[in-house]
Amino acid sequence: MSAPPTARVTAFERVARWRRRGGFSAVALALPVLVVFGYFSWKPLVQGVIMSFQKWNFVADPTWVGLANFEYVLADPLLVTAVGNTLWFTLLAILFGFPLPIALAVVTSTYRDRTRRAVSFLAYLPVIIPPVVAILLWKVFYDPSESGLFNRALGLVGIGPLPWLNSAVSAMPSIVLQATWAGAGTATLIYLAAITSVRPELYEAAELDGSGVLSRIWHVTLPQMRAVILIMLLLQLIGATQVFAEPYLFTGGGPQNATVTVMLLLYRYAFVAGDYGAATALGVILALVLAALSTVYLVITRRWSD
C-alpha cells in the first residue's frame, strides 16, 4: 500500500502557528532595539552617500554637485600614492601579522591550564593598552638616535642605529611592527578557542598513525581551524585597508608621503581642506571596493571553509 500523501501546510497556517508560539511578542520586544540600531547604524551611511554628491562644509548650505566629488578624488595624484601605501601596509600586515597569532595559539595550546592562562594574558596585554598611548610609547622607542630604546638594543649586537620612522623605506615596516604587536592578542585568543574545540580523537588517530607534532598541526589542527582562519583573514584585510591611527600619530603621512593611507587622505579632505563632500566620496569608493573584495573572497573561499 502506498503511504498517504503528506498534508501541505499553507502560509496562513504557518503564520497562525508562529503567532501561537509568541511571534508577535518577540517582534514587539525586538522592534525598539531594531529601530534604534537601524537609526544609528544606517542613517549615517545614507547621509554619507548623499553628502558625497554635495558640496558642503557644515557652514554654508549644501550644494548638489553630482559626480564632481568623485571626479575630484579620482583625479587627485595623491590618491595613487595613498592606495599604494595602503596596499603595501596590507601586504606587510598579512605576511607578518597574520601567521603570528596562529603560531602563538598553537604553541600556547601545548601548555598546561595555568601556564596557558598566563601566556594568554601576556598575549592579550597589548590590546588592553589604549591605542594612542601604545603608539606614542612606540614613537619614543623608535627614536632614531643611538640613545633610542630599539637602537640601543640593536647596538648590543652591532646593528644600527636605524632611522625607523624618519626613512621613507623603513617607516611603513616600522608601523606594521607596532600594529602587529598591538593586534595579535585578540586573534591569538580566537585561534586558541578554535584549537581547544578540535576533537581529541583526531590527534589520537594521527598519533597512532605515527604523525609527529608538526604533522599533527599541519594535517589536524590547521584543517579544523580552516573556517576561522578564512574569516580572520578577511577581517584583517578589511581592517588593514582602513588603517589610520598608526600613520597619523607616528608620521602624519611622512616622510615624503611614504605613509599616507586612504583613510589618512580622507581625513585630510575633511578636517584639513574642509571638503566633506570629497571626503565622503572617497569613503563611498572605499566601501564599494571593500564590499566587492569581500564578496569575491567569500565566493572563492566558500568551498574551502566547508
C-alpha positions as CSV (number, residue, x, y, z in Angstrom):
1,M,0.0,0.0,0.0
2,S,1.3,3.5,-0.8
3,A,1.8,6.0,2.0
4,P,-0.9,8.6,2.5
5,P,0.0,12.0,1.0
6,T,1.5,14.5,3.4
7,A,-0.7,17.4,4.1
8,R,0.8,20.7,2.9
9,V,0.9,23.5,5.4
10,T,-0.5,26.7,4.0
11,A,1.0,30.1,4.5
12,F,-1.9,31.0,6.7
13,E,-1.4,28.0,8.9
14,R,2.4,28.8,9.3
15,V,1.5,32.4,10.3
16,A,-1.1,31.1,12.8
17,R,1.4,28.7,14.3
18,W,4.1,31.4,14.5
19,R,1.5,33.7,16.3
20,R,0.6,30.9,18.8
21,R,4.3,30.4,19.6
22,G,4.7,34.1,20.6
23,G,6.0,35.5,17.4
24,F,4.2,38.8,17.8
25,S,5.6,39.2,21.3
26,A,9.1,38.5,20.2
27,V,8.8,41.1,17.4
28,A,7.3,43.7,19.8
29,L,10.2,43.2,22.2
30,A,12.9,43.3,19.4
31,L,11.4,46.2,17.5
32,P,12.6,49.1,19.7
33,V,16.2,47.6,19.5
34,L,16.0,47.2,15.8
35,V,14.7,50.8,15.3
36,V,17.5,52.3,17.5
37,F,20.1,50.1,15.8
38,G,18.9,51.0,12.3
39,Y,18.7,54.7,13.1
40,F,22.2,55.0,14.5
41,S,23.8,52.5,12.0
42,W,22.1,53.1,8.7
43,K,21.2,56.8,8.9
44,P,24.9,58.0,8.9
45,L,25.6,55.7,6.0
46,V,22.7,57.1,4.0
47,Q,23.7,60.7,4.9
48,G,27.3,59.9,3.9
49,V,26.2,58.7,0.5
50,I,24.0,61.8,0.0
51,M,26.8,64.1,1.1
52,S,29.2,62.5,-1.4
53,F,27.1,64.2,-4.1
54,Q,27.1,67.6,-2.4
55,K,29.5,70.4,-1.8
56,W,29.2,71.1,1.9
57,N,31.5,72.5,4.7
58,F,28.9,72.4,7.5
59,V,28.7,76.2,7.4
60,A,27.0,77.2,4.2
61,D,24.0,75.4,2.8
62,P,24.9,72.2,0.9
63,T,25.1,72.4,-2.9
64,W,24.3,69.4,-5.2
65,V,27.3,68.8,-7.4
66,G,26.6,65.3,-8.7
67,L,29.7,63.3,-9.5
68,A,32.1,66.2,-9.2
69,N,33.4,65.0,-5.8
70,F,34.2,61.6,-7.2
71,E,35.9,63.1,-10.3
72,Y,38.0,65.3,-8.0
73,V,39.1,62.4,-5.7
74,L,39.9,60.1,-8.7
75,A,41.9,62.9,-10.3
76,D,44.0,63.6,-7.2
77,P,47.6,62.4,-7.8
78,L,48.0,61.7,-4.1
79,L,45.2,59.1,-4.3
80,V,47.6,56.7,-6.2
81,T,50.2,57.2,-3.6
82,A,47.7,56.6,-0.8
83,V,46.3,53.4,-2.4
84,G,49.9,52.1,-3.0
85,N,50.8,52.8,0.6
86,T,47.6,51.1,1.9
87,L,48.3,48.0,-0.3
88,W,51.9,47.9,1.0
89,F,50.7,48.2,4.6
90,T,48.1,45.4,4.0
91,L,50.7,43.1,2.4
92,L,53.1,43.5,5.2
93,A,50.4,43.1,7.8
94,I,49.3,39.9,6.2
95,L,52.8,38.5,5.7
96,F,53.9,39.2,9.2
97,G,50.9,39.8,11.3
98,F,48.6,37.1,10.1
99,P,50.6,33.9,10.8
100,L,52.0,35.2,14.1
101,P,48.7,34.8,16.2
102,I,48.2,31.3,14.7
103,A,51.7,30.3,15.8
104,L,51.2,31.8,19.2
105,A,47.9,30.0,19.6
106,V,49.3,26.6,18.6
107,V,52.3,27.0,21.0
108,T,50.0,28.2,23.8
109,S,47.7,25.3,23.4
110,T,50.5,22.9,24.3
111,Y,50.9,24.3,27.8
112,R,49.0,23.3,30.9
113,D,45.9,25.3,32.0
114,R,47.7,27.6,34.4
115,T,50.6,28.3,32.1
116,R,48.1,28.7,29.2
117,R,46.1,31.3,31.0
118,A,49.3,33.3,31.9
119,V,50.6,33.2,28.3
120,S,47.1,34.2,27.0
121,F,47.1,37.2,29.4
122,L,50.5,38.3,28.2
123,A,49.5,37.9,24.6
124,Y,46.3,40.0,25.2
125,L,48.0,42.6,27.3
126,P,48.9,44.9,24.3
127,V,45.2,45.1,23.4
128,I,44.3,46.4,26.9
129,I,46.7,49.4,26.4
130,P,44.9,52.3,24.8
131,P,45.9,52.5,21.1
132,V,47.0,56.2,21.3
133,V,49.1,55.5,24.4
134,A,50.7,52.5,22.8
135,I,51.5,54.3,19.6
136,L,53.1,57.3,21.4
137,L,55.2,54.9,23.5
138,W,56.4,53.1,20.4
139,K,57.2,56.5,18.8
140,V,59.6,57.2,21.7
141,F,61.1,53.7,21.3
142,Y,61.6,54.5,17.6
143,D,64.0,57.4,18.5
144,P,66.5,57.3,15.5
145,S,69.4,58.4,17.7
146,E,71.8,55.9,19.3
147,S,70.1,56.5,22.7
148,G,66.7,55.3,21.4
149,L,65.5,52.1,23.1
150,F,65.4,49.9,19.9
151,N,68.6,51.3,18.6
152,R,70.3,50.8,21.9
153,A,69.1,47.1,21.9
154,L,70.3,46.6,18.3
155,G,73.6,48.3,19.2
156,L,74.4,45.4,21.6
157,V,74.6,43.1,18.6
158,G,76.4,45.6,16.3
159,I,73.4,46.8,14.3
160,G,72.2,50.4,13.8
161,P,71.3,53.0,14.6
162,L,68.3,52.7,12.2
163,P,66.2,55.7,11.1
164,W,62.9,53.8,11.8
165,L,60.1,56.4,11.2
166,N,62.5,59.0,9.6
167,S,63.1,57.0,6.4
168,A,60.7,56.5,3.6
169,V,61.9,52.9,3.3
170,S,61.6,51.8,6.9
171,A,58.7,54.0,8.0
172,M,55.9,51.6,6.9
173,P,57.5,48.4,8.1
174,S,58.0,50.1,11.5
175,I,54.3,51.0,11.6
176,V,53.4,47.4,10.7
177,L,55.6,46.1,13.5
178,Q,53.7,48.1,16.1
179,A,50.3,47.3,14.6
180,T,51.2,43.6,14.7
181,W,52.2,43.8,18.3
182,A,49.0,45.7,19.2
183,G,46.5,43.5,17.4
184,A,47.9,39.9,17.7
185,G,46.4,39.3,21.2
186,T,42.7,39.2,20.1
187,A,43.4,36.9,17.1
188,T,45.5,34.7,19.3
189,L,42.6,34.1,21.8
190,I,40.2,33.4,18.9
191,Y,42.6,30.8,17.4
192,L,43.2,29.3,20.8
193,A,39.5,28.8,21.3
194,A,39.2,27.2,17.9
195,I,42.1,24.8,18.7
196,T,40.6,23.8,22.0
197,S,37.4,22.8,20.2
198,V,39.2,20.3,18.0
199,R,38.2,16.7,18.9
200,P,41.0,14.9,20.8
201,E,40.3,11.6,19.0
202,L,41.7,13.2,15.8
203,Y,45.0,13.8,17.5
204,E,45.0,10.3,18.9
205,A,44.3,8.8,15.5
206,A,47.1,10.8,13.9
207,E,49.5,9.8,16.7
208,L,48.6,6.1,16.2
209,D,49.5,6.6,12.5
210,G,52.9,7.8,13.5
211,S,52.5,11.5,12.9
212,G,54.8,13.8,14.7
213,V,54.0,17.2,16.3
214,L,54.4,19.2,13.2
215,S,52.5,16.7,11.1
216,R,49.6,16.7,13.5
217,I,49.5,20.5,13.4
218,W,49.5,20.6,9.6
219,H,47.1,17.8,9.0
220,V,44.7,18.1,12.0
221,T,44.9,21.4,13.8
222,L,45.0,23.8,10.8
223,P,42.4,22.0,8.7
224,Q,40.0,22.0,11.7
225,M,40.6,25.8,12.1
226,R,40.1,26.4,8.4
227,A,36.8,28.3,8.6
228,V,38.1,30.5,11.5
229,I,41.3,31.3,9.6
230,L,39.5,32.3,6.4
231,I,37.1,34.6,8.3
232,M,40.0,36.2,10.3
233,L,42.0,36.7,7.1
234,L,39.0,38.6,5.6
235,L,38.6,40.7,8.8
236,Q,42.3,41.5,8.8
237,L,42.2,42.5,5.1
238,I,39.3,44.9,5.8
239,G,41.0,46.3,8.9
240,A,44.4,46.8,7.2
241,T,42.9,48.8,4.3
242,Q,41.3,51.1,6.9
243,V,44.4,51.9,8.9
244,F,44.5,55.4,10.1
245,A,45.7,55.9,13.7
246,E,49.1,54.5,13.3
247,P,50.3,56.6,10.3
248,Y,48.5,59.6,11.6
249,L,50.2,59.5,15.0
250,F,53.5,58.1,14.0
251,T,54.4,60.2,11.0
252,G,51.4,62.2,9.9
253,G,51.8,60.6,6.4
254,G,55.5,61.4,6.0
255,P,58.3,61.2,5.3
256,Q,57.7,62.2,1.7
257,N,54.1,60.9,1.8
258,A,55.5,57.3,2.3
259,T,52.8,56.5,4.9
260,V,49.8,58.4,3.5
261,T,47.0,55.9,3.5
262,V,43.5,56.1,2.1
263,M,41.9,56.9,5.4
264,L,44.6,59.5,6.2
265,L,43.8,61.1,2.8
266,L,40.1,61.1,3.7
267,Y,41.0,62.8,7.0
268,R,42.9,65.5,5.1
269,Y,40.0,66.1,2.8
270,A,37.6,66.5,5.7
271,F,39.5,68.2,8.5
272,V,42.4,69.9,6.7
273,A,40.8,71.1,3.5
274,G,37.3,71.3,4.9
275,D,35.9,69.4,1.8
276,Y,33.5,67.0,3.4
277,G,32.0,66.1,0.0
278,A,35.3,64.8,-1.3
279,A,35.9,63.0,2.0
280,T,32.6,61.2,1.9
281,A,33.1,60.4,-1.8
282,L,36.4,58.7,-1.0
283,G,34.7,56.9,1.8
284,V,32.0,55.6,-0.5
285,I,34.6,54.5,-3.0
286,L,36.5,52.6,-0.3
287,A,33.3,51.0,1.0
288,L,32.4,49.8,-2.5
289,V,35.8,48.4,-3.1
290,L,35.8,46.5,0.3
291,A,32.3,45.2,-0.4
292,A,33.4,43.9,-3.8
293,L,36.5,42.4,-2.3
294,S,34.6,40.7,0.5
295,T,32.1,39.3,-1.9
296,V,34.7,37.8,-4.2
297,Y,36.7,36.5,-1.2
298,L,33.6,34.7,0.3
299,V,32.7,33.2,-3.1
300,I,36.2,31.9,-3.6
301,T,36.7,30.5,-0.1
302,R,33.2,29.1,0.3
303,R,34.3,25.6,-0.7
304,W,37.5,25.8,1.3
305,S,35.6,26.6,4.5
306,D,33.4,23.6,4.4
